[in-house]
Amino acid sequence: MRFITMGSEAFPTLLFIHGLSATAESCYGKVGRCLQNQWHIVLCELDGHYDESQIFRSIDDECVQIEAYVTENHQGRIHGMVGLSLGGTIAVSLLSRGRVQIERTILDAAFCVDMGLLKGCYSRVFPKGVARVRDRKYVPGFLIDLFMGKGNRSMIQMIYPGITVETCRNACRDVYSYRISDELRNTSSTVEF
């Protein structure tokens, strides 16, 4: 994982976690540049989502890296966190783990539902669909709506061209079987959706 920082560390810190198959830049780069005069911005680049990175292995691995970064660079405390889709699920996991303090959290399309019997199907089909989009092959519109969200075709433009099927498969495995921990009740973060 890499961390892109913007703005002075004297400002309160906002940490952004992007979604599956996107990049930190495509999701939050412009936002970070607009806010850097008032905030210290940290964009997390998830494993498997930037050149020369290792593959995405698990949500837990990503959480460990974020916790280490926040602990080492911000004394274990940040003002805010924003998570989109996979990044939202990672944010929920960070809140549940409680190893770093986050004053405020915004969850955008966090996927926190165990898909049950469908998780196997989705975990096979979604990575193949992302690979087809990445390779600029035809994908029917109804499938894009089904997997990316109806009316959300702009997500296609955000896909990282180096994303691998293995990274997608590993992320899907965790996201589609995610179960919210009871420890989430103990978070002191103000959470908004």
N, C-alpha and C positions, 0 to 999 in steps of 0.2 A: 504494500500500500504506500502511496505517496500522499503528501499533504501540500497543497498549494496555499500559500498565505498572502494576504493583501492587507494593507492598512497597518497602523501602528499597534504594537502590543500594549500600548498604554490605554487603548480603547477596550470596551467590553468585547468578548469573543463570541462570534457566531460560527457554528460548525455546520456545514452542509454535506449531506450524504445523498448521492445521486441514485438513480434507478438502474435496474438491470438492463444491460446492453447499451446504455448511454454512457456519457462521459461527464466528469465534473464540469468541464468547460461548457458542453452543450446544455447542461441543465442549469448551471449556476454562475458561469463565468461573467456574464454581463451584469447580473445582480450584484455579484461580489465587487466588481469594479465601480458600480454606482454607489455602493455602501461603504467603501473603504475609507472615506474621509471622516466617518463617524464610528466605524466598527473595525475590530480586528477580525478579518474573514479567514476561515479555514475551510478549504474545499477538500474533502476526502476523495481520493481517486482509488476506488476499490480495486483489489487484485483482479486481473483479467480484463481490465477496462482501460488500459493504456499500454503503449508500446514497451516491449521488453519487461513486462511484469509477469509474475508467476500467475497461474490460473487461480480463479476464485475457488477456494476449497470449501468454506462453510461460513455461515453467519457468525458462529462462535469465533472463528479465526479473525474475522474482520473486527468484531467487538474487542478482542484482546489487543489488536493493534491500535484501535482508536483510544481505548482506555490507557494504554502505555503512552501514547502521544499526549493526551490531556494531562496525565499525571506528570510526565516529564517536562512539559512546556507550559502548563497552566495550573500547577499545584493541585491537580485533580478537580478543578472547578471551572466551568464556563457559563456564560450568561445564557446562551441559547443554542438550540439544535433544530435543524430542519431536515426531515427525511422524506424522500419521494419514492413510493412503491417499494422496491427492495430496500432502499435506504430508509424508508419508514419502518419496515420490519426490523431492520438493524437498530434503528432508534428505539423501538419498543423493547428490544432485547437489552440494549444498554440501560434503559430505565429500570427494567426488571432486575438486572444484575446489581445495580446500585453501587458500582465501584468508583464512579465519578459523579460529581454533583452538577446538575444542569438546572438552571433556574427556570427556563421556559423551553417548551418543545412544541414544534408544529409538525404534525403528521399529515402528509399529503398522499392519499391513496395507499396507505400502509396495508400490506396484505397479511392479515393475521387470522386466517381461517384454514383449518385442516381440510383439504379437499376430499378426504376419504378415498373412496374407490376411484375417483377421477384423477387423483394425483399422478398415477402412473401414466395415464394417457396424456395429460397436460405436460408432464415432465419429458415426454418423448416428442410431442408435437411442437411445443413452443420453441425449443432450441433449433429444430429443423426449419421452422418458419423464420426465425431470426437469421439463420444462415442463408435462406433464400433471399430475404430482403437485403442482407449484407452483400450478397453476390449479385444483386440487381436482377433477380429472377422473379417471374410473375407469382404473386400471391393474391388469391381472390379477395376482394374487398370485404366480404362477409367474415372471412377468417381474420383479417386484420382487426375488424370491429370486435370480434369475439375475444381475441387474445390481447389486444392493446386497449380496448375500451371503445365503445361506439362513439364516433365522431372524433377520435383521437389519432387520426392518421399522421399528424405532425410528428408523432413519435418515431416514424420511419426516418426522418431527417436527423434524429438524434443518435441513431445507432452507431456505435464505435466500429469502424471498418475492420478492426483486428480481433473482434470478439470471436471466441471459439465455441464450438458446440459443447465442449467439456465444461467450460465456465458456465454457460447457460444451464446445462444439465445439473451441475452441482448447486447452483443458486435455486433452480426450480425445485430440486429435491427438498431443500430446506424451507423455501417459501410455501410450497404447496402442502407441506406437512407441519407447518408452524402451529404451535399451541402456546397461547399466552400463559406465562407463568403467574402463579398466584402472588409472587413477589412484586409484581407490578403495583399492587395495592400500596406498597410501602414507599413509592416514589414521592419525593417532595417537589418534583417539577410540576409547574403549571402546564397542562397539556391542552392543545387546541387542534381541531381537525379542519 
